[in-house]
Amino acid sequence: MGSTDGFQYRALYPYRKEREEDIDLLPGDILVVSKGALQALGFKDGDEQTPNQIGWILGVNERTKQKGDFPGTYVEYVGPVKISVPSHRPRVQRPLPATPGASGCRLQDALEQGSPLPDLPEQFSPPEIAPPLLVKLVEAIEKKGLDSEMLYRTSGSELRQALRTDWTLGDLEPFDVHSLGEALRGYLQDLPSPVVPVSVHGDILRVLQEIPQPENCRKQLLLALESPAVPLQNTLTLQFLLRHLGKVSQHAESNSLHPRALGEIFGPLLLRLPGASPELSPDFSVLLLEILLQTKELEPEQLPPALPPKPPKPKPSAASLANGNSVPLQDAEWYWGDISREEVNEKLRDTPDGTFLVRDASSKIQGEYTLTLRKGGNNKLIKIFHREGKYGFSEPLTFGSVVELITHYRHESLAQYNAKLDTRLLYPISKYQQDQVVKEDSVEAVGEQLKVYHQQYQDKSWEYDLLYEEYTRTSQELQMKRTAIEAFNETIKIFEEQCQTQEKCSKEYIERFRREGNEKEVQRILMNSEKLKSRITEIHDSKMKLEQDLKKQASENREIDKRMNSLKPDLMQLRKLRDQYLVWLTQKGARQKKINEWLGIKNETEDQYSMMDDEEELPHHEERTWYVGKINRLQAEEMLCGKRDGTFLIRESSQKGCYACSVVVDGDTKHCVIYKTATGYGFAEPYNLYASLKDLVLHYKHTSLVQHNDSLNVTLAHPVLSQPPAR
């Protein structure tokens, strides 16, 4: 066997192939490239050490044995290597490898047969990032929301009971977040072997005992958990769960799931302690997870480097593009110049995917800029490089200006540079439309426009309410049908057992009656048997029809949910416009009676916009009646214990720069964050409009908090320190 010169590269980022000629990568993969392959592309000696300059490279992944192209920006150079060249020799008999995806088939077979969950290596294989069952549960939980105080703290749900015998997950949409959370804990509990294997307990214990600094301890723990003793599937599953639990802990203000609490819930599930051990205390697993989740303040997700360009699609001519290349950068509506990351985050809060703006890079280097793009509900930071008059996201830089670069990606998907960014630059945050919302110049004109926005808001609200009612009704029907299908399964099981018993017994009777010549009894037994089989067939058919109806209705229910979600941005925007017009009219001295006419409200009835005669006498005007300063969540709950619904207080939040509102709802104390932003105070965008906490309190004296959270159907009615009215 001969050899030839080659080079090794190590993958730094995961990559899933986009084209047939590509290969998949996972961090740590070793790639082997022939020196001849690089020379054939025109590269000289030494060029191999800068793979990001090469672009797409042809090589072999040592882990997967795939041969194909991989992005040079995703790897680092390791060094030269000798590549074996196989000599020609007769092929010998060898066993066939397992069919790709066979582990997934075994898992599906096991689930369909009601068998226990298999170990993680049998549930999935890279490039999948986690077991499909786990991914489905986590995605459903994150979609439902992570704010509930009872998340991961409930037990006894129907879903969990069903999963004890059957881990086939159907449509999860009808289940609430508590049932889904319990199912996720049940999944980890039902695994034959824990996510963190016993083989690394000693290494973990050593790190916890010897390294006191939290950040260094966390790094060493991650290294121990990525050792060869831990199967790759276990490592990927743990990384996936840590990302999810990190998101959960970011909502600790509302769900109380700080890293310590999450450690107490999930630590014993991820790391199961063997028997009684003098070295390992019960807190061992809790402390491990707590440290892994205690990271510094989370920065916006840093993306892998951009992919090298592949042959692009034909571009439309510059003249045909909106915001064309002739526009100077300073005049581009999406260019904001030297603004901070915090200001960018504020402007992009609660905006749809595809929203973007460009600012000067924080490095302050002339010619460098940062594109901030909204994707997947998060802000993605993408550096715009500049050299010798050319711009781009990665080498080679091909665009003549930043405007040309942005214009291109308003028409082309960024996926050609980064597979995770499968979107175009759709919605620019315009610096020309931020300051003045009210365009009309007279009170009458503003009032008429308020009337239009209010009517549009009411129409959209009515449409949303109808969809919500339909969604609730169909969700209940879906649950009833699932229960009915379970009943069908039990009935079929009983009938089939009865049929088997009858066949076993009737065989003896038929033989006896035939010997006796009693054909009438033989026919009666055979007829009963046919009736029983016919009944089983009818039940099977009814069940099949119900399953088809269930599938159709579940699909319709998902469509309703999509329509509801599509209405939410319009509702928020219309509500924001309406409120801003109301503020403008109030500031200009418009009479409340006239405002009510524009809003279509009868002045003799009380409503959220009416100015009551005794409004000035409300205790809400005195901040001392509701602002209690720096107290914690538990102290707030003690102050509100036993108070009537609507009793509230405002305090400093544990979240820096924010406040918290604690209010009694249905006899329990609920907490929500009040954000302080450049546009004012509020519970969420686009409602951060109030100039002071007092203005916010006075507004929500008449307006329910339910528009921000379905479980907060209450107004800020009674300041906690106000005197009760005289009787």
N, C-alpha and C positions, 0 to 999 in steps of 0.2 A: 504494500500500500504506500503510495507516494504522498507528498504534502506540498502545499503552496502557501504563500504569505497572505495574511489577512489581519483584520483588526477586530477588537472587541469593544462593544459599547454597552452601557448600563441604562435601562429605562428609568426615568425619574417621575414620569406621570402615566396614568392609565390612558389608553387610546383604544377605541373600538373602531374597527375598520369601516370605511365609508364606501370603498370600491372593492371589486373582486380581487384586484391585484395587491391590496393592502394586507397587513397582518395586525393582530391584536397585541397590545402591550399591557403589562401590569408593572407597577413600580418594583424594581429589583431584577427584572428580566435581563438576561444577557443576550445580546445580539451579536452575531458573527458576520463580518462583511469581507468579501474577497478584495484584495488589493487591486486585482485586475478589473473588477467591476467599477471601482472608482476611477482608475486610469482610463477606462473606456469612455467615461463621462467627461474626460478632459481635465481631471484634477491632478495636481502635482503632489510630490512627496511633502508631507507636513500639513496638507489641507485636511487630512483625516482627523486631526486633533481638534478641529473646530466644526463639528457636525452641523451646528446651526447655520453655518455658511454654505453647507452643501445642498440643503433642501431635503428632498425625498431620497432615501437610500435603500438599495436592494440588499437584503440580508436574510439571515435565518434566526428565528427565535429559539434559543437552546431549550427553553422550557416546553414550548408547544410544538417545536419542530416545523412550524409554519415557515414558508419561504415567500417573501414578497416585500413590498415597499413599507417603510416606516418613516415618520417625520423626524428629521435631524434635530429639531428644536425640542424634542421630548426626551433626548438622551444625552449622556455625557461620555466622553472618550475614556476608555480603560487602558488600552495598550495593544501592542502587536501580539499576534498569535499565529501558530502554524495550523493550517486547515488540512485535515486528512482528505486525500483524494482516493476514493475506493477503487481497487483494481477489479477487473472483470473476472468473475468466477461464477460457476454454476450456482443457481439458487437452491437452497435447501428448504425442506418442509419446515414451516413455522406456524404457530397458532395465529388465527385471525384476531386482530384487536377488537375490543368491545365496540359495538355500534355507538357512534357519537350520540350523546344525550341519553344513553342507556340508564344512567343513574336517575335521571328525571323520570324515565318510564317506570323504573322500579319503585320510585317514590309514589308515583301516581297509582300503580298497581296496589301498593301497600295501603294507600289511603282508601282506595275504592273497596278493598277487602276489610276495612275497619281495623287494620293492624296498627300497632304502636308506631310512633314517629321513628324513622331511621336516624342514624348519626348524621352530623352535618356534612361530612364528605360525600355521603350518598344522596344528599338533597340538592346539591347544585355544584357546578364547576365553573371556574373562570372562563370567559370574561364576566359572568354574572357576579355581582358585588355582594350578594347575600341570598339566603334561601328565598325562593319565590313566595312561600307562605308568609314569611316574616316581612318581606317587602310590601306585600299586599296589606297586611295589618297596619304597618307603620304609616303607609300612605293614607289609609282610611282614617287613622287617628289624627294625623296632621291636617287632613282636609276638614275634619269636624271641628278642630280648634283645640288649643292646649291650655285654655284659661280656667277650666273647671277645677274647683277645690277638691272634688272627689275623684279626679283622674288617678288611676292606678291604686285606688283605695277601696274599691267595692268588691263584692263577691256574691256568688249565687245567681249570676245572670243565666238566661236561657241559652245564650250562645256558648258560654263556657261549659254548661252541662252537656250540650250537644257535642262539643269538641272532645269530650272525654272518651267518646267511642268512635268518633269519625272526624278526621282532620281535613275533610274536603271542604274548602271554603267556597261558598257560593257568592251571591251578591251581598256585599256588606253595607250597602247604602242605608237600609232601614234601621240598622243598629246604632244606638247612641255611643258616644265616646267612652262611657264607663264600661259598657259591655265589651267594646273592642279592646280597651285597656286590660280588662281581666283576661280576655282571650290571649293577648300578647304574653302576659305573665304565665298563663297556662301553657303556652307553647314552649317557653323556656323551661318550665317545670317538667314537661313531658319528654324533653330530650333525653335519650338514653345516657349520654355523657354531657357534662357541662361545657359551656363555651370556653371557659378557662380550665385547661386540663390539670390534673393533679401533678403532672411531671414538672410544672414550673412553680409550684407552691413555695419550694425552698428558695428559689431566686427572688420571688416577690417578697417573701418575708425578710430576706437579707437587705433588699433595697429599702424597705419600710423602716428597718431598724437602724441602718447605717447612714442614710442620707436625709438630714432634717429639712433642707431647703425644698419647699414645695415644687418649684419649677424643675429643679434638677432631679428631684425624686420622680416626678411625672415622666420626664424624658427617659430615665433609666427603667421605669416600669414598662413603658411602651417598647423599649428594646428587648426586655425580658419576654414580653408577650409576643414578640415577633421572632423568637428564636426558632431554630429548626425543630425543636421538640413540640412546637405547636403546629398542628395541621394548617395549611393555607386557608382552608374554608373556615376554620375557627377564628383565625386572625381577621379575615374579611368580615365575618359576622360581628365580631366585637367592635371593629371600626365603624360598621354601619350603625350598631346600637348606640355607640358613644356619640355619633353625630346627632341621632334622634334625641337622646337624653340631654344633650347640650342645648338643643332647641327648647326642650321642655323646661329646663332650668332658667332659660331667659324669660319665661313667663312666671317666675316665682312670686312676683308681687301679687298675682291673682290666684295662682294655684298652690302656693306655699311649698312647691317641690324644689327646694334648694338642693345643692349637691349632697348634703348630708342625708336629707330625706330620701332622695333617689338611691343613695347607697344602701340605706336600710331596707328599701323595697327590692332593689334589683341585685345588690351584692350577693346575697345568699343564693339567688337563682343562677347567676353567672359563674360563681365560684363556690362549689359545694364542698364543705369541709368533711373529710373522712373520719368518722367516729370521734371519740374523745381524744384530743391531742394536747399535751402539755404546752406545746409551742404556739399553737394556733388558737387564739381566742375567737369568740363569736364575732367580735368587731373587726376581725381580719379582712373579711370580704367587704364589709361596709367601708372601711378606711381605704381599701384599694380603689373602689369606684368613686368615692368622694374626691380623692386626689386626682384621678383621671379626669374628673369633670370640673375641677377647680382650675380654670385657665384664666389668664389675664383678660381684660375687657376685649370682647371679640371684635376684631377688625372685619370690615367687609371681606367676603370670600375672595382670596387671591386665586386667580385663574391660572391654569398652565399657560406656558407661552403660546403665542399664536402659531398655527400650522404654517409651514411654507406654502406659498401659492402654487396651486395646480393650474393647468391651462384654463384661463377664465372663459366664461361665456361671452359672446359678442356684447359689447356695451352699447347702450343708446348714445347718440351723439350728445355732446355737451350742450348744444343749443336746445335740445329737446328736454333737458333735465330741469326740474324745478330747482330754484336756489343754485343756479349754475355756477361754473368755476370762475366766472368773471366777478363774482361777488367778493369783496375784500373780507378777510376773516373777521375784522372788527365789526362789520355790518351784519354778519350772519346771526340770525335770531337765536340759534342754539349755543352761541359762544358767549360765555359769561366772564371771561378774563380771570382775574386773580380773586377767586372766592374760596372759602375754606371747605373742607370735606363735610363739616357739620352743616353748613348752609346747603350744600348739594343734597345731603341726605334729607334735609327738611323739604326741599323743593320736589324730590322724587318720592316722598312718602305717599303710600296708597295709590300710586299711579299704575296703569296697566303695563304689561310686558311690552317692550319695544320703545318705551319712553326713554329719552336720552338728553344729555347736554355735554358740552366740552368746556373745560377750564384749563388754566395754566397749570403745569405740573408743579407739585409741591417742592420739587428740586430747585425751582426758580431758574433752571437753565434755559437760556434763550432758544426757542424753537421746539421745546418739548411740551407736550400737552397730555391731558388725561381725558379719555372718553369714559363717562359713567353711564351705564346702560342698565335698565330695569329688566330682570329676567328671573322667572321663577319666584317672584315676590321679594327678591333681594337685589341689591345694587352691585353690579360687576364693574370693577375698575380695569380699564384697558389702556396701557401706555401707548402713546403715539410717538414713534421714533422719528428722528430727523437727522439727515446727513447729506451734505453736498447738494442742498436744495431739493431733496426728495423726502417723501413722508410715507409711513406705513406702519403696520402693526408688527411686522417681522421682516427679516431680510428675505429676498432683496426688496429694498424700498423703491416703489414704482410710481407713486403719485406725486404730481407737481405741487400740490398744496394741500392743506388740511381740508379746505372746502371741497376739493376734488375727491379726497378720500371719503369724507362723510357723504357726499352726494352719491358716490358709487354704492355705498352700503345702505343707502335709503332705497335702492332698487335691487340689491343683491343680498342674499343671506350671509351673515357672518360665519355660518357653518363651514364655508370653504377655508376659513382660517382656523376655526376652533369648533370641533364637533359639538361641544356643549352649547354653543351660541347659535341655535337654530332659529334665528329671527332676523328681521331687517331693522334698521333704525326708523321706526314708524312715527313716533310722536315727539317732536322736539319741544323742550321746555323753553318757551319764547321769552326773552327778556323784555320784549316790547308789550307783552300782555299781562304783566304782573302787577303793575302799580295801580292802574285805574280800571276798576271793574265796571263801575257805573259810567256809561258814556253819555247819557242824556244830560241836558243842561238846564232843565226846568223841573220843578216839583211835580207838575202835572204829567210831564212825559215820563218821569221816573215811576210815578204811580201807575201809569198805564202799562209800563213794561213789567212792573211788579205783578200786576194782575195776570199778565201772560205767563210769567214764570210760575206763579202760584197755581194757575190752572194746569200747566204742564206737569207740575209736581204732583198735584192731586190725581191727574189721569194716570201717571206712572205708578203712584202709590196704590190706586185702585186695581190696576193691572197686576201689580206685585202681590197684593192681598189675595186676589182670585187664584193666582198660581200657588201661593202658599197654602191656601185651603185645599186645593186640588192635590198638592204634594203630600200634605198631611193625611188626607183621606186615602190616597193610593198606597201610602206607606203602611197604613193600618191594614188595608186589604191584602197587601203583599205578606204581611206577617201572618194574617189569618190563613192565607193559602199555604204558606210554609207549614203551619201547624197541621192543616188538613192533609198535606202530602205525607207528613210524619204519621198521621193516623192511618192513611192508606197503606203505608209500609207495614205498620203493625197488623192491620187487618189481613193484608195479603199473606203475611207470615203465618197468622193463625189458620187461615184457610188452607194454605199449602201443607201445613203440618197435619190438619184434619184430613186432607186428601191422601197424604202418604199413609196415615193410619188406616183409613178406609180401604185403600188398595191392599194393604198388608192383610187386613182381616177378611175382606170380601173374597180374596182369592181362595181361602179355605172353604168359605160358605158356598161359593159358586161350584167348586169341585164336588162338595157334598150334595148340593141340590141337583146337580147333573146326574150324579150316581143314583139319586132317588127319583129322577125323571120329573122333578118339579121345575119346569122351564119358566113358569110364571114368576117364581121367586128370583130366578137368575136374571130375568129381564128387569125386575124391579131394582135389584142391586146395581145392574149396569146403568139403568136410567138415573138413579140417584148419583152415581159417580159422574155421569155426563153433566148433570145439573150443577154439581159442585165445581167441575172444571169450567163450565160455562160462566158460573158466577165469578170465579177467579179471573177469567178473561175480561169480564165486564169491569171488575174493579181495576185491573191493569189499564184498560182503555180509559176509564175515568181519571185515573191518576196521570196518564200520559197527556190527556187533554188539559188537566189542571196545570201540569208542568209547562205546557206550551203557553197557556194563558199567563202563567207566572212570568215566563221569560219575556213575553210581549209587554206585559204591564211594567215589569222592571225597566225595560228599555224606554217605555214612555215616561216613567218616573224620572229616569236620568235626563231625558230631554227637558222635562219641566224644571229640574234643578239647574240645567244649563241656562234656560231662559231666565230663571230668577237671578242667577249670577250675572247674566248680561245686563239686567236692569239696574243692578246695584250701583255701578259707576254713574249712570244717568241720574238716579235718585240723589246720590250724594252731591253731584254737581249742581243740580237744580235747587236742592236745599241750600247749598252754600250761596248760590246767586240770590235766591229769595231773601236769605238772612242778611246778605250784604246790602241789598236794596232797602230792606227794612231799617237797618242801621243808618243808612244815608238819609232816609226820610226823617227819622227821629232826630238826627243831628241838625237837619235843616228846619226843625220846628213844626213839621207837619202834624196836624191834629189827629189824635187817635181815632176819632170818629171817621175821618176821611180815609185813614189807612184801613180801617175795618171795611169800608165800602169797597175799596180796591180788592181786599181779600175775600169779599163776599160774605162777611160775618155780620149778623144782625147785632146792632149796638146794644139792644136791651138784654142780650144774653151774655153771660160771662164766658170768656175763652182765654186761650193762652196769650193773646196779644192785647187784650183789653187792659186799660189802665184803671185799676180799681181806686175808689176814692181814698181808701185807707192804705194804699200802696206804700206811702212814705212812712207809715207807722209799723211796717213789718220789722221784726227783729233781725231779719237778714241784712239790713243796712249796717248793723253793728258787727264788725268783724270779730269782736271779742266773744260773740255768742256762738261762733262756729269754728274759728281758727284756733287750734290748740298747739301749734308749733311742733317741736321735735319729740314726738312720742312714737312708740313702735306699734306694730299691728296688734299685739296682744293687749297692750294698754288701751288702744282704741276700742277693742271688743269689750273690755271691762267697763269702759265709760258708757257704751251703748247697750249693755246687757239689760234686758227687761224693758227697754224703751219701745214706744209704739213705732209702727212702720212709717218711714219717711223721716225719722230722726237721723241727723247726720252730723259729721264734723269734717274739717279739712286739716290735714297734717302734712309735715314734710315727708317725702317718700324716701325709701332706701335707695331708689334710683336717682342718681346724681342729677341735680337741676330740675327735678320734677316734684310734684305734690301728689298726695293721695286723698281720695274721698272715701270715707267709710260711712255706710248708710244701712239702716235696718230695712230688710225686705222679707216679708213673710216670717217675721220673728227672728231671722238670722242676720248677722252682720256680713255685708259684702264690701269688697274693696276694689277700687278702680283707680288707675293712674291718671293724673291731670298733667298734660304736657305743657311746657312753657316754650313757645317757639317764636320765631321772628314775626309771625302774624298775630300772635296773641295766645291766650290760654284756651285749652279745650281737652276733650277726652280722646279725640281722634281727628285726623284730617277727613274732610275739609272743614271741620267745625272748630278749629283752633283760631277763633275770631275775637275772643273777649279780651278787652284791654286790661282787665284785672280779675283777680279771683272773685271779688265782690260782684262784678258784672256777670260772671259765669254762674254764681250762686243764685242771683236774682232771676236769670233766664230759666234755670232748671227748677226754680220754685214753681213754675207753671208748666214746664215741659218735661215729659217722662224721659228717664234714661234708657228706656227700652229700645230707642233707635240705635243705641250703641251696643247693647247687650240684651238678648231676649230674656235673660233671667232677672233683669233689673227694671221691672215694670213699676216704677216708683218715682216720685218727685222729691226734691230737696225741700220738704215741707216744714220740718221742725229743727232749728238749730239746737244742738245738744245742751248748750249752756243758757238758753233763753228761759225766761220765766213763763210758766204755763198761764194761759189767759184766765183772768178772774171770772169766777162763776157767779 
